[in-house]
Structures are given as structure tokens and as C-alpha cells.
Amino acid sequence: MPAEPPTDIARAVSEVRAQRQAEQGALRSVRDKLDQLEAQEAQQRKLSRTMVIVAAVVLLVLLFIAWRVVITRAEDQARNAVPVQIPSKVDMSKKPAAKAEPAK
């Protein structure tokens, strides 16, 4: 008697092996795609973090410049300020001169 299994069993075994290989190939493909997506997400997070840092630095520089402009203007006004002379007495007996009306 031959030791070969019946052809139905051999065919069933080969179909199961082919199915398993197809499933493993599909799983590898899905895993590769997931790895690519994770790498893209990590790159996007890194880019977002970098953009936030750059925006913060630009904001700080602009705030510093604005602060320096305000301080400089305040110092200029303090240097150029003319003291106001306030009289000790005000003479209310004199009326201001009437302004001439413009000709029509």
C-alpha cells in the first residue's frame, strides 16, 4: 500500500497553508502601513513642536522690541519735557480780549 495521503487531504492541507501564507502576508502589509503612519505622525508632532517654539521666540522678540520702543519714547519725553510754570496768583479782573469775527 502506498503511504501517500488521499488527494483530498493533501489538497486541503495545501489550501490551508496557502491561506495561512496569504494571511501572514496581509498582516505584514498592514504592519508596514501602520509603521509608516506612526512615522508620519511622529514627524508631524515634531514639526508642530518646532513651529510652536519658533512662534514663541518670535513673540518674545516682538514683545522685547515693543518694550524698548516704549521705554525709549518715555525717556525722550522725560528729557525734552519743559517744566510748566504755574503762577501763584491768578488775576481774574482782566478779561481776555474778544476775538475778531471773520469777514463773511
Phi and psi restraints in degrees (value plus and minus 20) as a CYANA .aco file:
   2 PRO   PHI     -94.2   -54.2
   2 PRO   PSI     128.6   168.6
   3 ALA   PHI    -111.4   -71.4
   3 ALA   PSI     -13.4    26.6
   4 GLU   PHI     -95.8   -55.8
   4 GLU   PSI     119.4   159.4
   5 PRO   PHI     -93.9   -53.9
   5 PRO   PSI     140.8   180.8
   6 PRO   PHI     -81.1   -41.1
   6 PRO   PSI     133.0   173.0
   7 THR   PHI     -85.0   -45.0
   7 THR   PSI     -50.4   -10.4
   8 ASP   PHI     -84.2   -44.2
   8 ASP   PSI     -62.3   -22.3
   9 ILE   PHI     -88.2   -48.2
   9 ILE   PSI     -62.5   -22.5
  10 ALA   PHI     -83.3   -43.3
  10 ALA   PSI     -61.9   -21.9
  11 ARG   PHI     -86.9   -46.9
  11 ARG   PSI     -60.8   -20.8
  12 ALA   PHI     -82.4   -42.4
  12 ALA   PSI     -61.9   -21.9
  13 VAL   PHI     -85.2   -45.2
  13 VAL   PSI     -63.7   -23.7
  14 SER   PHI     -86.2   -46.2
  14 SER   PSI     -55.1   -15.1
  15 GLU   PHI     -86.9   -46.9
  15 GLU   PSI     -60.8   -20.8
  16 VAL   PHI     -83.7   -43.7
  16 VAL   PSI     -63.4   -23.4
  17 ARG   PHI     -82.9   -42.9
  17 ARG   PSI     -62.9   -22.9
  18 ALA   PHI     -84.2   -44.2
  18 ALA   PSI     -61.4   -21.4
  19 GLN   PHI     -82.1   -42.1
  19 GLN   PSI     -64.7   -24.7
  20 ARG   PHI     -83.4   -43.4
  20 ARG   PSI     -61.7   -21.7
  21 GLN   PHI     -85.0   -45.0
  21 GLN   PSI     -59.8   -19.8
  22 ALA   PHI     -84.3   -44.3
  22 ALA   PSI     -61.7   -21.7
  23 GLU   PHI     -84.0   -44.0
  23 GLU   PSI     -63.2   -23.2
  24 GLN   PHI     -84.0   -44.0
  24 GLN   PSI     -60.4   -20.4
  25 GLY   PHI     -82.6   -42.6
  25 GLY   PSI     -62.0   -22.0
  26 ALA   PHI     -85.3   -45.3
  26 ALA   PSI     -60.5   -20.5
  27 LEU   PHI     -83.9   -43.9
  27 LEU   PSI     -61.7   -21.7
  28 ARG   PHI     -82.2   -42.2
  28 ARG   PSI     -61.1   -21.1
  29 SER   PHI     -83.6   -43.6
  29 SER   PSI     -64.4   -24.4
  30 VAL   PHI     -84.3   -44.3
  30 VAL   PSI     -61.7   -21.7
  31 ARG   PHI     -83.3   -43.3
  31 ARG   PSI     -61.9   -21.9
  32 ASP   PHI     -81.5   -41.5
  32 ASP   PSI     -62.9   -22.9
  33 LYS   PHI     -84.8   -44.8
  33 LYS   PSI     -61.1   -21.1
  34 LEU   PHI     -83.5   -43.5
  34 LEU   PSI     -60.5   -20.5
  35 ASP   PHI     -81.5   -41.5
  35 ASP   PSI     -60.9   -20.9
  36 GLN   PHI     -84.5   -44.5
  36 GLN   PSI     -63.3   -23.3
  37 LEU   PHI     -83.4   -43.4
  37 LEU   PSI     -61.5   -21.5
  38 GLU   PHI     -83.4   -43.4
  38 GLU   PSI     -60.3   -20.3
  39 ALA   PHI     -84.6   -44.6
  39 ALA   PSI     -60.8   -20.8
  40 GLN   PHI     -85.2   -45.2
  40 GLN   PSI     -61.1   -21.1
  41 GLU   PHI     -84.7   -44.7
  41 GLU   PSI     -60.7   -20.7
  42 ALA   PHI     -83.5   -43.5
  42 ALA   PSI     -61.2   -21.2
  43 GLN   PHI     -84.9   -44.9
  43 GLN   PSI     -60.5   -20.5
  44 GLN   PHI     -84.8   -44.8
  44 GLN   PSI     -61.8   -21.8
  45 ARG   PHI     -82.5   -42.5
  45 ARG   PSI     -61.8   -21.8
  46 LYS   PHI     -83.7   -43.7
  46 LYS   PSI     -62.5   -22.5
  47 LEU   PHI     -84.2   -44.2
  47 LEU   PSI     -63.3   -23.3
  48 SER   PHI     -82.3   -42.3
  48 SER   PSI     -63.8   -23.8
  49 ARG   PHI     -81.8   -41.8
  49 ARG   PSI     -62.3   -22.3
  50 THR   PHI     -84.0   -44.0
  50 THR   PSI     -62.0   -22.0
  51 MET   PHI     -85.0   -45.0
  51 MET   PSI     -57.9   -17.9
  52 VAL   PHI     -85.0   -45.0
  52 VAL   PSI     -62.0   -22.0
  53 ILE   PHI     -84.7   -44.7
  53 ILE   PSI     -63.9   -23.9
  54 VAL   PHI     -83.0   -43.0
  54 VAL   PSI     -63.5   -23.5
  55 ALA   PHI     -82.4   -42.4
  55 ALA   PSI     -60.0   -20.0
  56 ALA   PHI     -85.0   -45.0
  56 ALA   PSI     -61.8   -21.8
  57 VAL   PHI     -84.6   -44.6
  57 VAL   PSI     -64.0   -24.0
  58 VAL   PHI     -82.1   -42.1
  58 VAL   PSI     -62.7   -22.7
  59 LEU   PHI     -81.7   -41.7
  59 LEU   PSI     -63.9   -23.9
  60 LEU   PHI     -82.4   -42.4
  60 LEU   PSI     -61.2   -21.2
  61 VAL   PHI     -83.6   -43.6
  61 VAL   PSI     -64.7   -24.7
  62 LEU   PHI     -83.1   -43.1
  62 LEU   PSI     -61.1   -21.1
  63 LEU   PHI     -83.2   -43.2
  63 LEU   PSI     -60.2   -20.2
  64 PHE   PHI     -83.5   -43.5
  64 PHE   PSI     -64.7   -24.7
  65 ILE   PHI     -82.5   -42.5
  65 ILE   PSI     -64.8   -24.8
  66 ALA   PHI     -82.1   -42.1
  66 ALA   PSI     -62.7   -22.7
  67 TRP   PHI     -81.1   -41.1
  67 TRP   PSI     -64.2   -24.2
  68 ARG   PHI     -84.5   -44.5
  68 ARG   PSI     -59.0   -19.0
  69 VAL   PHI     -84.1   -44.1
  69 VAL   PSI     -64.4   -24.4
  70 VAL   PHI     -83.6   -43.6
  70 VAL   PSI     -65.4   -25.4
  71 ILE   PHI     -82.7   -42.7
  71 ILE   PSI     -64.3   -24.3
  72 THR   PHI     -83.1   -43.1
  72 THR   PSI     -63.5   -23.5
  73 ARG   PHI     -84.8   -44.8
  73 ARG   PSI     -59.8   -19.8
  74 ALA   PHI     -84.1   -44.1
  74 ALA   PSI     -61.6   -21.6
  75 GLU   PHI     -85.4   -45.4
  75 GLU   PSI     -61.2   -21.2
  76 ASP   PHI     -82.6   -42.6
  76 ASP   PSI     -63.0   -23.0
  77 GLN   PHI     -85.7   -45.7
  77 GLN   PSI     -57.3   -17.3
  78 ALA   PHI     -87.2   -47.2
  78 ALA   PSI     -58.9   -18.9
  79 ARG   PHI     -89.8   -49.8
  79 ARG   PSI     -59.3   -19.3
  80 ASN   PHI    -111.2   -71.2
  80 ASN   PSI     -17.0    23.0
  81 ALA   PHI     -90.7   -50.7
  81 ALA   PSI     115.7   155.7
  82 VAL   PHI    -120.0   -80.0
  82 VAL   PSI     109.0   149.0
  83 PRO   PHI     -85.9   -45.9
  83 PRO   PSI     122.0   162.0
  84 VAL   PHI    -108.6   -68.6
  84 VAL   PSI     109.5   149.5
  85 GLN   PHI    -112.6   -72.6
  85 GLN   PSI      95.8   135.8
  86 ILE   PHI    -126.3   -86.3
  86 ILE   PSI     100.6   140.6
  87 PRO   PHI     -89.5   -49.5
  87 PRO   PSI     131.5   171.5
  88 SER   PHI     -96.6   -56.6
  88 SER   PSI     -49.0    -9.0
  89 LYS   PHI    -150.0  -110.0
  89 LYS   PSI     125.9   165.9
  90 VAL   PHI    -134.8   -94.8
  90 VAL   PSI     106.1   146.1
  91 ASP   PHI    -109.1   -69.1
  91 ASP   PSI      87.8   127.8
  92 MET   PHI    -111.3   -71.3
  92 MET   PSI     -22.9    17.1
  93 SER   PHI     -93.7   -53.7
  93 SER   PSI     -45.8    -5.8
  94 LYS   PHI    -106.5   -66.5
  94 LYS   PSI     110.9   150.9
  95 LYS   PHI    -116.2   -76.2
  95 LYS   PSI     125.7   165.7
  96 PRO   PHI     -87.0   -47.0
  96 PRO   PSI     128.5   168.5
  97 ALA   PHI     -86.0   -46.0
  97 ALA   PSI     121.1   161.1
  98 ALA   PHI     -92.2   -52.2
  98 ALA   PSI     118.4   158.4
  99 LYS   PHI     -99.6   -59.6
  99 LYS   PSI     119.7   159.7
 100 ALA   PHI     -92.6   -52.6
 100 ALA   PSI     118.8   158.8
 101 GLU   PHI     -96.7   -56.7
 101 GLU   PSI     121.4   161.4
 102 PRO   PHI     -89.5   -49.5
 102 PRO   PSI     125.3   165.3
 103 ALA   PHI     -91.0   -51.0
 103 ALA   PSI     120.8   160.8
